[in-house]
């Protein structure tokens, strides 16, 4: 690599980088990853391959790509660790650059010591002119960012790497793998290519504008755009499910004050996450947490109790309760079995905001330990009659005491939620879902641009105006896969990655 003159600005993209690729903490193995033009030379300074009776020791600079070598890391004759080293030569590596990985024992002291040794050796080698760029600690996501910049993956695939790392269920894992392997990118490239061809025809018309030639027949153009628009709209619409698969099925726990909402959240999470108190109105804001039930990820939201109040803060909490109810896929309505007079009003208030096409309902009549068996049966009948009248079809009606029968209650709830989760995630194999908000916004921008094209065709707008909107739609799709991107966008995306990836 050409050395930069002192007057030239430093381009940190060409630095050699190093970072731990495993989380900090106790464990058997710790991985230290390096990437850059000179990292094999740098790593070779501190690593000494072991010799055997049959083979003489060789250095890392002569080690073949994809080979793992056993040896030791030493400093002035002092053994730091016995470990493995793997060499990946450009361009056949994750980043597309030369890479080295050390697999050491996971001692935090060893990991830190090895990194300090590498930085020190690199500084000396740079001073001696034996390497062309310094070694520094990698920024968050910089290894994957280099993979993108070196053409190893597009931007959508790079973002899928972060999703894969964060996946907590089989469904979110499968979606991340599909996107990482280019399934989503392939669809976008096909759509973008169609728009580019139409843009080219319109640009050609502009070149021959004085001769009044029409290369893009408006009727055919409308038909082609309509097909492309439908596909873009379908991808944008898939975000509703894709976001749920990625972040968990949102479950809002709602009901009047002091019905046991916080007790239910703590029971499901198996920890004291929410304050439980006999004092009414304890929960003033929403409390959220995730839990895996039956292989499906659910995001539970404990909300403020619904009641008439004049307290400003509590009123704000109740407003947030209704907002979360509308945003949730599953509603758990908590009822106080000792208050029959409040059952119908509670069901009615939920029914007003409930969307049967998009949401599932579970009704729990709590505190049955305080009433007789016959009264509990009467409460169940009252709930069923009220639901029938309001045209609500709950996925489950549970009559219980969360306080006296916690394990039985949790088992009943988890059974219902497992069935809901299985139905929710059914038939997603082989389908493309948008899981990233940035992608969704770009698709919506492309939709808006195409809608302007349709309106322009109907209004017989000039070709140059139609072409401008088409270019904007094309650019919106290109921004998803990184064919059109700014440094600010890239910095924002990769800053959310973990160090070492």
N, C-alpha and C positions, 0 to 999 in steps of 0.2 A: 504494500500500500504506500502511495506517495506521502512523504512527510510534508506537513504544512509549515509554511513560513511563519515567522513570529508575528508578522503583521496580519496574517489571515485569521478570520474568526474560527473559534474551535467548534467543530461539529461533533457533539457528544454521541451522536448515533453510531460513530465509528469506534467509540471506546470499547475496550474489553470489559465485560461485566461479570460479577459473581454474586451469588446469594444462596442462602439455605433453601432447599426445595421441600423441606419437611417442616412441620409445625414445631414450635419450641415446646419442650417438655420431655418427660421421661419416656424412653422407648429403646428398642433394640438397635435400630439403624437410623442414622441421620444422613441426608443427602445434601451435598454442596455442589451447585451447578455453575459452570462457567460457559460463556459464549463470547466469541470474537475471533478476529484473525489470529491473535497471538496466544490464545489460551493454552494450546498444547505445549508451547515452549515455556509458558509461565508455570503450568502444573508440573512439568518435568523437573523443575528446579527443586521441588520439595518432596517428590515421590520417587521411591526406590523400589523397582520391581524385585520380587524375591527370586532367588536362584534355586534350582533343583539339581539333582544328580544328572539328569538327562538334558537340562537346558540351561544355557547361560542367561543371565539377566539382560534385558534389553530396556531401552528407555521409552517413554511415551511417544517421543517424536518418531520412532520407528514402528510403533504399534499400529496394526491395521485398524481400519474403521470398524465399529460395532464389536470390538473385542474388549473383554473385561480382563484386567490384569490384577493379580494379588501382589501386594507389597506393603511397604511401610512409609509413613510420613515421619521424617526426622528433621531435627534442627540442631546443627552442630554436633552430630553424633548422639543426640538425645532422642529416644523414641517417643513420639507423640501418640501414634496409633498404628495398628495394623489394619489395613482396609483394602477395598477394591477400587480400581479406577477404570472407567469406561471412556473410550475415545470415539467421537463421532465427527467425521471430517465433512467439511462443506463440499457440495450443497446437500449431502444426504443426512441432515440432522433436523431436529425440530425447528430450529431458528433459521436454517439455511446457511449458518456460519459454522466454523469449527467449534465444537463443544467438548467439554470434559465434565464427567460427573465423578465425584468421590463418594463412596459408600462407607462411612465411618461408623464407629459406635456413637450413639446419640447423646453422649455427654455434652452438656451446654458448653463446658470449658473446652472440650476437644473441638467442637464446631467453631467456636469463636477463635480459638488458637489457629486453626487451619486457615481460616479466612484472613487473619492478620498476617500469617506467613505468606499467603498468596499475594496480598497487597504489597507487603514489603519486598518480595522477590520481584514483582512487576515494576516497582519504582526503581529498583537497582538495574534491572534489565533495560528499562527505558533510558535511564541515564547513560548506560553503556552503549546505547544505540542498537541493542539486539532485538528489540521489539519496536513496533511503529506507533503504538497507541497505549495510553495508560490503562490500568485496571481500576475499576471503581465498583461500589456496591450498586446492584441493579435497583431500578425503581420498580414500583408495583406494576406487574403485568408486562414488564419490558421484554421478557423472553418471547412471550406471545406476540407482542407488538413487532418485534423484529421478524418473527415468522410471517406476519402480515406484510411488512415492508419488503421482505425478500421474496414475496410471491409464493410462500408455502401454503397459504390459506387466504381466503378473502375475509372481509371484516365481519360478515355474519357468522362465518365459521369460527373466527377468533372469539367472538362474543359467546358462542356456544360452548367454548372451552370453560369459561367461567360458570356457565349454567350447569355443565357436567360436574364440575367440582362441587357446586352447591346443591346438586340433586339429592333429594331425600326419599324419593319413591321410585318404583320401577317405571311409572309413567313419565315422570320428569326426566329420568335417566334416558329413556328411549327417545324422547323428543330432542334432548340435547345431542345425543349420538347422531340422530338423523340430520340435524342441522350442521353438526361438526363435519359430517361426511359429505355435505354439499347438497342435500336434498332441497332445502329451501332456496339456496343460492341458484340451483339449476332452474327452478321455476322463474325466479326473478330475471335471470339472464335471458330466458326465452321471451318473457314479456317485454323486456327492455329492447331486445333485438327487433321485435315487431314494431315498436314505436320508433326505433332508430331508422328502420327502412321507410316508414311513413314520413319521418322528418326529412330524409334524403330526397324523397320525391317532391316534397314541398320546397326544399331548398333549390331543387332543379328548376321548379316552376319560376322561382324568383330570378334565377339566372337568365331565363328566357321570357321575362315578363313583358318585354316590348313586342314579342311575337305572339302574345296571347295564346300560349300553349298550356294545356292542363294535363299534367302527368299523374296527378292524384285525383281520380274520379271521386266526387264528393259522396256519391251513394255507396260505392265500395269502401271508401274511407270510413264512413259511418258504421258500416257492418263490421269492419275489422276492429275499429275502436270499441264497438259495443261488446265484442267477444273478449277483448283485452280488459275492458272495464269490469266486466262480470268477474273475471278471475282475480283482479286486484281487489275488488270489493269482497269476494269470498275470503281472501287472505286476511283482509282487515277485520272482517267479521269473526274470523277464527280466534282473534285475540281474546275474546271474552272467555273462551274455554282454555286457550293456551296459557293465559295469565293465571287461571285457577290451577291448572296442572303444575305450573312452575311454583306458585306461591302458596298453594293449599286451598281447599274448598272453604270459602268463608261461611262460618256458622255464627249467627247472632243469637245470643241468649237474651231474650226480652221478657218483660212482664212488669207487674206492679211492684212497688217497693216491698222489700222484706218477704219475697216469695221463695228465696233460696237460689237466686241466680249466681251469686258469688260462691256459694257452697257447691253448686254444680260445677262451676269452672275449676275450683280446687280439687274436686273429686275426680274429674276427667284428667287433669294435669298431674294428679298425685302429688301436689305440693301446695303450700299456702301462698298462692299467687295473688289472690284477691282478699281484701279485708272482709271478714264476716262479723256482723254485729246486729244485735236486735234493734239498734237505733235505725229508724227509717231514713232513707236517703243517703246512706253511707257512700255508695258509689256515685261520684259526681261526673266521672269521665269514663270513656271506654278503656278496657284493659284487654290486650290481645296476646295470644300465645299459640304456638303450633304443636300438634301432636299427631303421630302416625297411628291410625286405627285401621286394622285389617288390611294394611298395605297401602292405604290412601292417606294423604296428608290433609289434615283439617286445620283451619285457622279459626280458633274460637275467640269470640269477642263478647266480653261481659259488659253490659250496658247499664246506664243509669236507670233506676226504677221509674216507671211511668205513673205519674199522679199529678193532680192539680197543685201548683205551688206558686208562690210569689217571690221565691228566692232566686235572684238573677243567675247565680252560678249553677244551681240545680236545673233551672229552666234551660240553660245552655247545654247541660248534660243530656236532658230529655230530647232536645233537638238533634243532638248527635246520635241518640238512640234510633230515631226514625231514619236518619241518614244511613246508618249502618244496616238497618233492616232492609232498606231498598237495595243496598249494594251486596247483600249476602245471598248465597245460593241455598242455604238451609236456615230456617228459623226455628229455634227452640223456644216455645212459649211456656213460661213458668206460671202456674196457677197455685193459689193458696186454697187447699181443699177445705179449710175451715171457714172460708168466706164465699159461700155459694152466691151471694149477691153480686160479687165482683167477676164471676166467671164469664157471663155473657158480654158485659161491657169490655172485658179484656180481649175476648175473641173478636168482637166487633171492631175494636181499634186496630187490631192486626189485619183483619180482613180488608179494611179500607186501603191498606198499602201493600197487600200481598199480591204477587203476580204468580198465578198458578202455572203459567207456561214456563217460567224460569226458576221457580223456587219450590222447595220442599218444606213441609211443616211437620214438626214433632211437638206434641202437647204433653206436658208433664204436670200432673196434679200432685203437688208436694204436701207434706205434713199430714199424711193419713194416719200417723201414730196418735194424733190428737182427736181423732173421731172414731166412731164405731165402724164395723165392717159394713153394716147396712147403709150408713151415711156415705161411706166411700163408694159403694155401688151406685148410690143416688147421684153422687158427683160425676161419676163416669157417664151415666145416662144423660145428665144435664149437658155435659161437654159434647157428647155425640149429637144430641138434638140441636144444640147451638151451631155446631159445625155443619150439620145438614141444612139448617135454615140459612146459613151464610155461604153455603156451597163450598165449604172447605173440606179437603180430603187429606187429613193428616197421614203421614207415613207410619205413625205410631202414636198410641195413647198409653202413657205410663202413669199408673196410680201407685204412689210409693211415698216413703219417707227417706229422704236423702240422709238425714241424720241417724236414723235407727237402722236403715238397711242400705248402707253405702255400697257394699260389694254387689249386691243383687241389682241395685239401681244402675250402677255403672255397667254391668254386664248387659242389661236390657238396652241401655242407650247405645253401647258400642255395637251391639248386634244390628240395630236399626241403621246406624251410621255406616257400618260395613256394607250393608246392602245398598245404601245410597251411593257410597263410594264406588262399588263395583259397577253399578249402573252408569255412574258419571264417567268412568274411565273406559267403558266398553267401546269396542270398535274404533280405537284410535290408531291401531297399527296401519302403517302404510299411508297415513294422511299427514298433510302438512299443517302445522298450527303455528301462528305467530305468538311468541312468548315474551317479546322484548318491546317495551313501550316506545323506544326510539324507532323501531321498525314499523310499529303500528302508526305512529305519527307521520312517517314518511309515506306509507301507503295511503293514508287519508289525504295527504298533500297531493299525491298522484291522482287520486280520485277527483279531487277538486279541480285540478288542471284539466283532466279529461272532460269533466262536466262543462268547463268553459269552452272547450273545443266543440262539444256537441251544440252548445248554445250559439257559438260562432258560425257553425255550418248552417244552422237554421236561419241565422240572420244574414247569411251571405257576407260574412266579414272577409277582409282581404287575406290573402295567403300568408303574408308576413305575420299577422296577428295570430292566426291559427298555429303557425309554426312555432311561435314563441311559447304558447301554452303547451304544445307537444314537447318542446325541449324541456320545459319545467317538469312535466310528468316523467320524462326520461331521466332527468337529473335526480328526481326524488327516489326512483328505483335504484339508480346508481349509487346514491348515498348509503343505502343499506349494505351493499356488498363492498363498499369502499372504493368504487371506481371514480367516485367524486366525493372528496372529503377534505376537511380542513384540519390543521394541526390542533386546533382547539377541541374539535370533536374527538380526535384520536386520543388526546391527552385525557379528556373526560372519561372516555370508555375504558381505557386501560388503567386508570387510577383506581378503579373499583376491583381490580384483580388482587390476588394475594401476592406478596413478595415471593419471588422464586418461580413464578409461573409466567 
